């Protein structure tokens, strides 16, 4: 049966509220949680971008049951892979074995702050090499590494949980599916494309979890939900071929200047019609995703959404 999760969206809420909202989501019965790992928000209207790993430490302490996962961390520029391994291992200890490490090739929006933004082929090459550093460290090995992109001198993790944190890799096409199938325990995607599942399974991912994500905008006033979704999430329809390369919030604002609220309202589930939300989730279930994390748009609207999800939405989607 498909599990349904809650997203801590760092770009739209301050760090302390993200943690308190997660506590509500755990109490409401969400199966797991994911957290974005950004340096910038997508749009200035979102207004936040706290450090995900500090938030994860607080979340691990403030919750008891709900799973935690980065969705996703980029280990190729802003963070060195050996440091990512240390962070993942630490959060796994703090959470009592509830953490999963989601990795991806990143976006210019966040990674350019420390240097140049490589082309996609090089990014995938760097990601594959990064996983080859992170995985043995999580396994408890002492490693040194001389690679094309990264150097590691005699690294070892001294604080490790008895349960090794599984590695997930974000996919969007054939090359990333191949990397994920060969090197990861989990597939991560934001689009419910059956071909992504098929390519991942053919590359070695058969029987492994597939985690998707869906943005929604709950509000008792549908028009208000559409307006908020347009204000904060109109960038979502650009597709990852564009999203990975734009350098800042002003670029996303310019690229979406012609997007209308009506177009956003057609693309995303907005309002409080449970059936509309279920129908937007159905393609993930039909494509073979084993887990779907929901993103409620609007930092101030998390508690009403969580209460409604507990009473109305989660029972309905679990019937899928």
C-alpha positions in Angstrom: 0.0 0.0 0.0 1.2 3.5 -0.9 2.4 5.6 2.1 1.8 9.3 2.3 4.2 11.9 3.7 4.5 15.5 4.8 7.0 18.0 3.3 8.9 20.5 5.4 9.3 23.1 2.7 12.3 25.2 3.9 11.5 27.9 1.3 8.2 28.9 2.8 8.4 28.7 6.6 10.9 29.7 9.3 13.0 26.9 10.8 11.2 26.7 14.2 7.7 26.6 12.5 8.9 23.8 10.3 9.6 21.7 13.3 6.4 22.5 15.1 4.4 21.8 12.0 6.2 18.4 11.7 5.1 17.5 15.2 1.5 18.2 14.1 2.0 16.0 11.0 3.4 13.2 13.1 0.4 13.3 15.4 -2.0 13.5 12.4 -0.7 10.1 11.1 1.5 11.0 8.2 3.7 8.0 7.4 7.0 9.9 6.8 8.4 13.3 6.1 10.8 14.9 3.7 12.7 18.2 3.8 14.0 20.5 1.0 17.6 21.6 1.2 17.9 25.0 -0.4 20.1 28.2 -0.1 17.4 30.4 -1.8 13.7 30.2 -2.1 12.3 29.7 -5.6 10.5 33.0 -5.5 10.9 36.0 -3.2 7.3 35.6 -2.2 8.2 32.4 -0.4 10.6 34.3 1.8 12.6 31.7 3.7 15.5 29.2 3.3 16.8 27.8 6.6 19.6 25.3 6.9 18.0 21.9 6.4 20.5 19.9 8.4 20.1 22.0 11.6 16.3 21.7 11.2 16.7 17.9 10.8 18.5 17.7 14.1 15.8 19.6 15.8 13.1 17.5 14.1 14.8 14.3 15.2 14.7 15.5 18.8 11.1 16.8 18.6 9.5 13.7 17.0 9.3 10.0 17.9 7.9 8.0 15.0 7.8 9.8 11.7 10.6 9.1 9.1 12.9 11.9 8.0 14.4 12.3 4.5 16.3 14.9 2.5 14.4 15.7 -0.7 17.1 16.3 -1.9 20.6 17.2 -0.8 23.1 18.0 -3.5 26.6 16.5 -2.6 28.6 17.9 -5.5 29.3 21.6 -4.8 27.8 23.3 -1.8 28.6 20.2 0.3 31.5 17.9 -0.1 30.3 14.2 -0.2 32.5 13.2 2.8 30.7 15.9 4.9 27.3 14.8 3.6 28.0 11.3 4.9 28.9 12.7 8.3 25.7 14.7 8.4 23.6 11.8 7.4 25.2 9.5 9.9 24.7 12.0 12.7 21.0 12.6 11.9 20.5 8.8 11.8 21.9 8.6 15.3 19.8 11.5 16.6 16.6 10.1 15.0 17.1 6.6 16.3 17.4 5.1 12.8 14.5 7.1 11.1 16.6 8.9 8.5 17.0 8.4 4.7 19.5 10.3 2.6 17.9 11.6 -0.6 20.5 12.9 -3.0 20.4 14.7 -6.4 22.4 16.6 -8.9 21.2 19.9 -7.6 20.0 23.2 -9.0 21.9 26.3 -10.0 19.6 28.3 -7.7 21.4 26.8 -4.7 24.8 25.6 -5.8 26.1 28.6 -7.6 26.9 30.3 -4.3 30.1 28.4 -4.0 31.3 28.4 -7.7 30.5 27.6 -11.3 27.5 25.6 -12.3 28.5 22.5 -14.4 26.6 21.1 -17.4 24.2 18.3 -16.8 26.6 15.5 -17.9 29.3 16.6 -15.6 26.8 17.0 -12.7 25.7 13.4 -13.1 29.3 12.3 -13.2 30.0 14.2 -10.0 26.9 12.7 -8.3 27.9 9.2 -9.2 31.4 9.8 -7.8 29.9 11.4 -4.7 27.8 8.4 -3.9 30.9 6.2 -4.3 32.3 8.2 -1.4 29.2 8.5 0.8 28.1 4.8 0.6 31.3 3.2 2.0 31.6 5.8 4.7 28.0 5.1 5.8 29.0 1.4 5.8 31.8 2.2 8.4 34.8 1.9 6.1 38.0 4.0 6.2 38.4 5.5 2.8 40.8 7.6 0.8 39.7 8.7 -2.7 41.4 10.1 -5.7 38.8 10.9 -8.3 38.2 13.2 -11.2 36.1 15.6 -9.1 36.7 14.8 -5.4 39.6 14.0 -3.1 39.3 12.3 0.3 42.1 11.8 2.7 41.6 8.9 5.2 38.0 9.6 6.2 36.0 7.6 8.7 32.7 8.1 10.5 32.9 7.5 14.2 29.3 8.0 15.2 27.0 5.6 13.3 23.7 4.1 14.0 23.3 0.3 13.8 20.9 0.9 10.9 22.7 2.4 7.9 20.7 5.3 6.4 19.4 4.2 2.9 20.5 6.4 0.0 17.9 7.7 -2.5 18.7 9.4 -5.8 16.5 11.9 -7.6 15.7 10.9 -11.2 14.3 12.8 -14.2 15.6 10.8 -17.2 17.5 7.8 -18.5 21.0 8.8 -17.1 19.8 9.6 -13.6 17.6 6.5 -13.5 20.7 4.4 -14.4 22.7 6.0 -11.6 19.9 5.5 -9.1 19.2 1.9 -10.2 22.9 1.0 -9.8 23.9 3.0 -6.7 20.8 3.7 -4.6 18.2 1.9 -2.4 15.4 4.4 -3.2 14.2 6.3 -6.3 13.2 9.9 -5.8 11.1 11.8 -8.4 8.7 14.8 -8.6 6.8 13.6 -11.8 4.6 10.5 -11.9 6.1 9.2 -15.1 5.8 5.4 -15.4 8.9 5.4 -17.7 11.0 6.7 -14.8 9.9 3.7 -12.7 10.6 1.3 -15.6 14.1 2.7 -16.3 15.0 2.6 -12.6 13.8 -1.0 -12.2 15.7 -2.0 -15.4 18.9 -0.5 -14.0 18.7 -2.5 -10.8 15.9 -0.8 -8.8 13.3 -3.6 -9.0 11.6 -4.0 -5.6 13.1 -0.8 -4.2 11.0 2.1 -2.8 10.0 4.9 -5.2 9.2 8.2 -3.5 7.3 11.0 -5.3 6.2 14.4 -4.3 3.0 16.4 -5.1 2.4 20.1 -4.4 -1.2 21.0 -3.2 -2.9 24.0 -1.8 -5.6 23.4 0.7 -8.0 26.2 1.7 -11.7 26.4 2.4 -11.8 29.2 -0.1 -10.7 27.8 -3.5 -10.0 31.2 -5.0 -7.7 32.0 -2.2 -5.9 28.7 -2.6 -5.4 29.4 -6.4 -4.0 32.9 -5.7 -1.6 31.6 -3.1 -0.5 28.7 -5.3 0.1 31.2 -8.2 2.0 33.6 -5.9 4.4 31.0 -4.4 4.4 27.9 -6.8 3.9 29.1 -10.4 7.6 28.1 -11.1 6.7 24.4 -10.7 5.3 24.1 -14.2 8.6 25.1 -15.8 9.9 21.5 -15.6 13.3 20.4 -14.3 15.1 21.0 -17.6 14.5 24.7 -16.8 14.4 24.7 -13.0 17.9 23.2 -12.7 19.6 26.0 -14.6 17.9 29.3 -13.5 20.3 31.1 -11.1 18.0 33.0 -8.7 14.5 34.0 -7.5 14.4 36.9 -9.9 15.0 34.5 -12.8 12.1 32.3 -11.8 9.9 35.4 -11.5 10.8 36.5 -15.0 10.3 33.0 -16.4 6.8 32.7 -15.0 5.6 36.3 -15.5 3.0 35.1 -18.1 1.7 32.2 -16.0 -1.9 32.9 -14.9 -3.6 31.9 -11.7 -6.1 29.9 -13.8 -3.3 27.8 -15.3 -1.9 27.1 -11.8 -5.3 26.1 -10.6 -5.7 23.6 -13.4 -2.3 22.0 -12.7 -2.4 21.8 -8.9 -5.1 20.6 -6.5 -6.5 23.7 -4.9 -9.3 24.2 -2.3 -10.9 21.5 -0.2 -12.4 19.0 -2.7 -11.0 15.7 -1.5 -11.7 14.0 -4.8 -9.7 16.5 -6.7 -6.7 15.9 -4.4 -7.1 12.1 -4.8 -7.2 12.4 -8.6 -4.0 14.4 -8.6 -2.3 11.7 -6.4 -3.6 8.8 -8.4 -1.0 9.0 -11.3 1.8 8.4 -8.7 0.0 5.3 -7.4 -0.7 4.0 -10.9 2.9 4.6 -12.0 4.2 2.4 -9.2 5.4 4.9 -6.6 5.4 3.3 -3.1 5.4 6.7 -1.3 4.2 10.2 -2.0 5.0 13.3 0.0 2.6 16.2 0.0 3.7 19.8 -0.1 1.1 22.2 1.3 1.7 25.6 -0.3 1.8 28.5 2.1 3.8 28.6 5.3 0.9 30.0 7.3 -1.6 27.3 6.2 0.2 24.2 7.5 -2.0 23.5 10.6 -5.3 23.8 8.8 -4.0 21.5 6.1 -2.7 19.0 8.5 -6.0 18.9 10.5 -8.0 18.4 7.2 -5.6 15.8 6.0 -6.0 13.8 9.2 -9.8 13.9 9.1 -10.5 13.8 5.3 -7.6 13.5 2.9 -5.4 10.7 4.4 -8.4 8.2 4.8 -9.4 8.9 1.2 -6.0 8.5 -0.4 -5.2 5.4 1.6 -8.2 3.9 -0.1 -6.2 4.0 -3.4 
